[in-house]
Amino acid sequence: MVVKNLEINGFRNLNGFTITFGQEKNLIFGANGSGKTSIIEALFLLGFGKSFLPVSRRELVNFNAAGFFINAEVLDNSGENRVTACLDKGFSLKLNNESAPLTQISRCLYPLFFSHSLYSQTIDGVPLLRKLVDRFLYGLSALYLHDILRYNNTLKQKNTLLKNLARTIHNSELNSWNALLAETGSKIIEKRMAFTERLNATIGDRFGGALKLNYEPARSASASGPVSAASLLADLERVKGSELRSRRCLIGPQRDRFEVAVGGKKLQLFSSGEKKKFLIMLYMAFIEMFRRARSEYPVFLIDDYDAAMDESNLEYVLDHFPAMQVIATSVARNGRFANLCELKKEK
């Protein structure tokens, strides 16, 4: 999986911008504010339909533009493809000039993102780590996105019902939403459990057994036994009274907890350098799983690489995955990268 070139117009501070990438290791360097991160963000948006930052698509538009246009030529096992994102009156993603869902686009473009600004938040924050695991799962099976979207839509409907103070909530109506949540939620939990087991096995094979990803599904206090649609529905029945009082759904995949541990200790307790090292190991194990599942590599995006990882970690990435395309940013030139692109800050 390789991005050959990228065209950006009206996105962040980039207008009429084009860049060509090499098939292996690429470094975009230049002064702060020159648009380096915007290039990484544009590639991420093509793969996921949104930014890796908590901003709306409209906030990504250049101050002097009415919308944005991003176009990339990518090469994967199926051949060459063109992926386009456009925001005008509405937002659209296209594959070879035809509207396409994310699940279809992920077959030819899956950007794996790592950055200095997010690594610590990912380790310390339950929602961000859960989101990272979901992105990993989506990379291995695009259909996982259908489960997440279906579950989130049902969850939204149930929470709307619970928050509506102006009407009486009937048991039959709440039971219907719970049945749907239990059906879809159990599928998500089963897939998260299977992924965690496979990831830990891959980590063990490559790095030994000290590093582990722990997974704890959010269930009722009295829950026991394996997770199934029936057991999750029983959990929801147990907390029904508490949900009616709190006016929100209290258990389910949206509240699942993931935790990175080393030697049985939480990674949050380690130093900044150790956090970087072990999170990179987690990424490397996923990349190996991705390669086995799809017979190719993702496109690895590293923003501000010299702050995001130590030199030894960078060498590991570059040396152990020579066929994987890396697109990194930095303020300084580095000869370890085969393809260099310097950006000048506009005056």
C-alpha positions as CSV (number, residue, x, y, z in Angstrom):
1,M,0.0,0.0,0.0
2,V,1.7,3.2,-1.2
3,V,0.6,6.8,-1.7
4,K,2.2,8.0,-4.9
5,N,1.2,11.6,-4.9
6,L,-1.1,14.0,-3.1
7,E,-3.0,17.1,-4.2
8,I,-4.4,19.6,-1.7
9,N,-6.5,22.7,-2.2
10,G,-8.2,24.8,0.4
11,F,-7.3,22.5,3.3
12,R,-5.7,24.2,6.4
13,N,-3.0,26.5,5.1
14,L,-2.4,24.5,1.8
15,N,-3.6,25.8,-1.5
16,G,-2.6,24.5,-4.9
17,F,-0.3,22.1,-3.2
18,T,1.1,18.9,-4.7
19,I,3.7,16.4,-3.4
20,T,5.1,13.2,-4.8
21,F,6.1,10.4,-2.4
22,G,8.7,7.7,-2.7
23,Q,7.6,4.1,-2.2
24,E,9.5,3.6,1.1
25,K,10.7,6.2,3.6
26,N,9.6,9.9,3.2
27,L,10.4,12.9,5.3
28,I,8.6,16.2,5.1
29,F,10.6,18.8,6.9
30,G,10.6,22.6,7.5
31,A,9.7,25.3,9.9
32,N,6.7,25.2,12.2
33,G,3.6,26.5,10.4
34,S,4.8,25.4,7.0
35,G,2.0,22.8,6.6
36,K,3.8,19.5,7.5
37,T,1.1,18.2,9.8
38,S,-1.6,19.3,7.4
39,I,-0.2,16.9,4.8
40,I,-0.4,14.0,7.4
41,E,-3.9,15.2,8.4
42,A,-5.1,15.2,4.8
43,L,-3.9,11.6,4.3
44,F,-5.6,10.5,7.5
45,L,-8.9,12.2,6.4
46,L,-8.8,10.3,3.1
47,G,-8.6,7.0,5.0
48,F,-11.0,7.8,7.8
49,G,-13.3,10.6,6.6
50,K,-12.3,12.9,9.5
51,S,-9.3,14.5,11.2
52,F,-7.3,12.8,14.0
53,L,-8.0,16.1,15.9
54,P,-11.3,16.8,17.6
55,V,-12.4,19.4,15.0
56,S,-15.3,19.5,12.5
57,R,-14.6,19.1,8.8
58,R,-15.7,22.7,8.3
59,E,-12.9,23.9,10.6
60,L,-10.4,22.3,8.3
61,V,-11.2,24.7,5.5
62,N,-8.7,27.4,4.6
63,F,-9.8,30.9,5.7
64,N,-9.8,32.1,2.0
65,A,-11.6,29.1,0.6
66,A,-15.2,28.0,0.5
67,G,-14.3,24.3,0.9
68,F,-11.4,21.9,0.4
69,F,-10.3,19.3,-2.2
70,I,-7.9,16.5,-1.5
71,N,-6.8,13.9,-4.1
72,A,-4.3,11.0,-3.8
73,E,-3.1,8.4,-6.2
74,V,-2.5,5.2,-4.3
75,L,-1.1,1.8,-5.3
76,D,-2.1,-1.4,-3.6
77,N,-2.4,-5.1,-4.4
78,S,-5.3,-4.4,-6.7
79,G,-3.5,-1.8,-8.7
80,E,-3.7,2.0,-8.9
81,N,-6.6,3.9,-7.5
82,R,-7.6,7.5,-6.9
83,V,-9.0,8.6,-3.5
84,T,-10.7,12.0,-3.3
85,A,-12.2,14.0,-0.4
86,C,-14.2,17.1,-1.1
87,L,-16.0,19.5,1.2
88,D,-18.2,22.0,-0.6
89,K,-21.9,22.2,0.3
90,G,-21.5,18.7,1.8
91,F,-18.7,16.2,2.3
92,S,-17.9,13.4,-0.1
93,L,-15.4,10.6,-0.4
94,K,-14.8,9.1,-3.8
95,L,-12.8,6.2,-5.1
96,N,-11.9,6.5,-8.8
97,N,-14.4,9.4,-9.2
98,E,-17.3,7.4,-7.8
99,S,-18.8,7.9,-4.3
100,A,-17.5,5.2,-2.0
101,P,-18.0,4.2,1.7
102,L,-15.1,4.0,4.0
103,T,-15.1,0.3,4.0
104,Q,-14.4,0.3,0.3
105,I,-11.7,3.0,0.5
106,S,-9.9,1.1,3.3
107,R,-9.1,-1.7,0.9
108,C,-6.7,0.5,-1.0
109,L,-5.7,3.1,1.7
110,Y,-5.3,2.5,5.4
111,P,-3.2,5.3,7.1
112,L,-1.7,4.3,10.4
113,F,-1.1,7.4,12.5
114,F,1.4,8.0,15.3
115,S,2.4,11.4,16.9
116,H,4.2,12.9,19.8
117,S,1.1,15.0,20.8
118,L,-1.2,12.0,21.0
119,Y,0.8,9.1,22.3
120,S,0.7,10.0,26.0
121,Q,-3.1,10.9,25.8
122,T,-3.7,7.5,24.1
123,I,-2.0,5.6,27.0
124,D,-3.6,7.7,29.8
125,G,-7.0,8.1,28.3
126,V,-9.5,5.2,28.2
127,P,-11.6,6.7,25.2
128,L,-8.5,7.4,23.0
129,L,-7.1,3.9,23.6
130,R,-10.4,2.3,22.9
131,K,-10.6,4.4,19.7
132,L,-7.1,3.3,18.7
133,V,-8.0,-0.4,19.2
134,D,-11.2,0.1,17.0
135,R,-9.0,1.6,14.3
136,F,-6.7,-1.4,14.5
137,L,-9.7,-3.7,14.2
138,Y,-11.1,-1.7,11.3
139,G,-7.7,-2.1,9.5
140,L,-7.9,-5.8,9.8
141,S,-11.6,-6.1,8.8
142,A,-13.4,-3.1,7.3
143,L,-16.8,-4.8,8.1
144,Y,-16.1,-4.1,11.8
145,L,-17.1,-0.5,11.0
146,H,-20.6,-1.7,10.3
147,D,-20.9,-3.1,13.8
148,I,-19.6,0.1,15.4
149,L,-21.9,2.3,13.4
150,R,-25.0,0.2,14.0
151,Y,-24.3,0.0,17.7
152,N,-23.6,3.8,18.0
153,N,-26.8,4.6,16.2
154,T,-28.8,2.3,18.4
155,L,-27.1,3.7,21.5
156,K,-27.9,7.3,20.4
157,Q,-31.6,6.3,20.0
158,K,-31.7,4.7,23.4
159,N,-30.0,7.7,25.1
160,T,-32.4,10.1,23.4
161,L,-35.3,8.1,24.9
162,L,-33.7,8.1,28.4
163,K,-33.0,11.8,28.3
164,N,-36.5,12.8,27.2
165,L,-37.9,14.0,30.5
166,A,-41.2,15.1,28.9
167,R,-42.5,11.6,28.3
168,T,-43.0,8.3,30.1
169,I,-40.6,5.6,29.1
170,H,-42.4,2.3,28.5
171,N,-40.7,-1.0,29.4
172,S,-41.4,-2.5,26.0
173,E,-39.8,0.3,24.2
174,L,-36.6,0.2,26.4
175,N,-36.5,-3.6,26.0
176,S,-36.5,-3.3,22.2
177,W,-33.5,-0.9,22.3
178,N,-31.7,-3.2,24.8
179,A,-32.2,-6.2,22.6
180,L,-30.7,-4.4,19.6
181,L,-27.8,-3.2,21.8
182,A,-27.1,-6.7,23.2
183,E,-27.1,-8.2,19.7
184,T,-24.6,-5.8,18.2
185,G,-22.7,-5.1,21.3
186,S,-21.9,-8.8,21.9
187,K,-20.4,-9.0,18.4
188,I,-18.2,-6.0,19.1
189,I,-17.0,-7.4,22.4
190,E,-16.3,-10.8,20.9
191,K,-14.2,-9.2,18.1
192,R,-12.3,-7.0,20.6
193,M,-11.6,-10.1,22.7
194,A,-10.3,-12.1,19.8
195,F,-8.2,-9.1,18.6
196,T,-6.7,-8.6,22.0
197,E,-5.7,-12.3,22.2
198,R,-4.1,-12.2,18.8
199,L,-2.3,-9.0,19.4
200,N,-0.8,-10.2,22.6
201,A,0.3,-13.4,20.9
202,T,2.0,-11.4,18.2
203,I,3.7,-9.2,20.8
204,G,4.9,-12.3,22.6
205,D,6.3,-13.8,19.4
206,R,8.2,-10.6,18.5
207,F,9.1,-8.9,21.8
208,G,8.5,-11.4,24.6
209,G,5.7,-11.5,27.1
210,A,6.2,-8.4,29.3
211,L,4.0,-6.1,27.2
212,K,0.3,-6.8,27.1
213,L,-3.0,-5.2,26.1
214,N,-5.6,-5.9,28.7
215,Y,-9.3,-5.7,27.8
216,E,-12.2,-5.5,30.2
217,P,-15.8,-5.3,28.8
218,A,-18.1,-3.0,30.6
219,R,-20.7,-5.2,32.3
220,S,-23.0,-5.1,35.4
221,A,-21.4,-5.6,38.8
222,S,-23.0,-9.1,39.2
223,A,-22.2,-10.3,35.6
224,S,-20.2,-13.5,35.2
225,G,-19.4,-16.0,32.5
226,P,-18.7,-15.5,28.8
227,V,-20.2,-12.6,26.9
228,S,-23.1,-13.4,24.5
229,A,-26.1,-11.5,23.3
230,A,-28.2,-13.2,26.0
231,S,-25.7,-12.4,28.8
232,L,-25.4,-8.7,27.7
233,L,-29.2,-8.4,27.5
234,A,-29.3,-9.8,31.1
235,D,-26.7,-7.2,32.1
236,L,-28.8,-4.4,30.6
237,E,-31.9,-5.6,32.5
238,R,-30.0,-5.6,35.8
239,V,-29.0,-1.9,35.4
240,K,-32.3,-0.7,33.9
241,G,-33.3,1.1,37.1
242,S,-30.0,2.9,37.4
243,E,-30.2,3.9,33.7
244,L,-33.6,5.3,34.2
245,R,-32.4,7.4,37.1
246,S,-29.2,8.6,35.4
247,R,-30.9,9.0,32.0
248,R,-28.1,7.3,30.0
249,C,-26.9,3.9,29.0
250,L,-24.4,2.7,31.7
251,I,-22.9,-0.5,30.2
252,G,-21.8,-1.7,26.8
253,P,-18.9,-1.4,24.4
254,Q,-18.9,2.4,24.6
255,R,-17.6,2.0,28.1
256,D,-15.2,-0.9,27.6
257,R,-11.7,-0.4,29.1
258,F,-8.4,-1.2,27.5
259,E,-5.1,-0.9,29.4
260,V,-1.5,-1.3,28.3
261,A,0.6,-3.1,30.9
262,V,4.3,-4.1,31.2
263,G,5.2,-6.8,33.6
264,G,1.8,-6.5,35.2
265,K,2.2,-2.7,35.8
266,K,0.1,0.0,34.1
267,L,2.0,1.8,31.4
268,Q,0.8,5.1,32.8
269,L,3.3,4.6,35.7
270,F,6.3,4.5,33.3
271,S,8.5,7.3,32.1
272,S,7.7,9.3,28.9
273,G,10.5,7.5,27.0
274,E,9.2,4.1,28.1
275,K,5.7,5.0,27.1
276,K,6.9,5.8,23.6
277,K,8.9,2.6,23.3
278,F,6.1,0.3,24.5
279,L,3.4,2.0,22.4
280,I,5.6,1.7,19.3
281,M,5.9,-2.0,20.1
282,L,2.1,-2.2,20.2
283,Y,2.0,-0.5,16.8
284,M,4.7,-2.8,15.4
285,A,2.7,-5.9,16.5
286,F,-0.4,-4.5,14.7
287,I,1.6,-3.8,11.6
288,E,2.7,-7.5,11.5
289,M,-0.9,-8.6,12.0
290,F,-2.0,-6.2,9.2
291,R,0.7,-7.7,6.9
292,R,-0.4,-11.2,7.6
293,A,-4.1,-10.4,7.1
294,R,-3.8,-8.4,4.0
295,S,-0.5,-9.3,2.4
296,E,0.6,-5.7,2.3
297,Y,1.5,-2.9,4.7
298,P,-0.4,0.1,5.9
299,V,0.9,3.6,5.1
300,F,2.6,4.7,8.4
301,L,2.2,8.4,9.2
302,I,4.5,9.8,11.9
303,D,4.0,13.4,12.8
304,D,7.0,15.2,14.4
305,Y,8.8,11.9,14.4
306,D,11.9,13.0,16.3
307,A,9.7,14.0,19.2
308,A,7.3,11.0,18.8
309,M,10.0,8.3,19.0
310,D,13.6,7.9,20.0
311,E,16.3,7.2,17.4
312,S,16.5,3.5,18.3
313,N,12.7,3.2,17.8
314,L,13.0,5.0,14.4
315,E,15.7,2.6,13.3
316,Y,13.6,-0.4,14.3
317,V,10.7,0.8,12.2
318,L,12.9,1.6,9.2
319,D,15.0,-1.5,9.4
320,H,12.4,-4.1,10.3
321,F,9.7,-3.0,7.8
322,P,11.8,-2.0,4.7
323,A,8.8,-2.5,2.3
324,M,6.4,-0.3,4.3
325,Q,5.9,3.3,3.2
326,V,6.6,5.8,6.0
327,I,5.6,9.4,5.7
328,A,7.1,11.4,8.5
329,T,7.4,15.1,9.5
330,S,10.1,17.0,11.3
331,V,11.6,20.5,11.6
332,A,15.0,19.1,10.5
333,R,16.4,17.1,7.6
334,N,17.4,13.5,8.3
335,G,19.5,11.4,5.8
336,R,17.9,8.1,7.0
337,F,14.9,8.9,4.8
338,A,15.3,8.1,1.1
339,N,12.9,10.8,-0.1
340,L,13.1,14.3,1.4
341,C,10.7,17.2,0.9
342,E,11.4,20.6,2.4
343,L,8.5,23.0,3.0
344,K,9.0,26.7,3.2
345,K,6.8,28.8,5.4
346,E,4.8,31.4,3.5
347,K,5.5,35.0,4.5
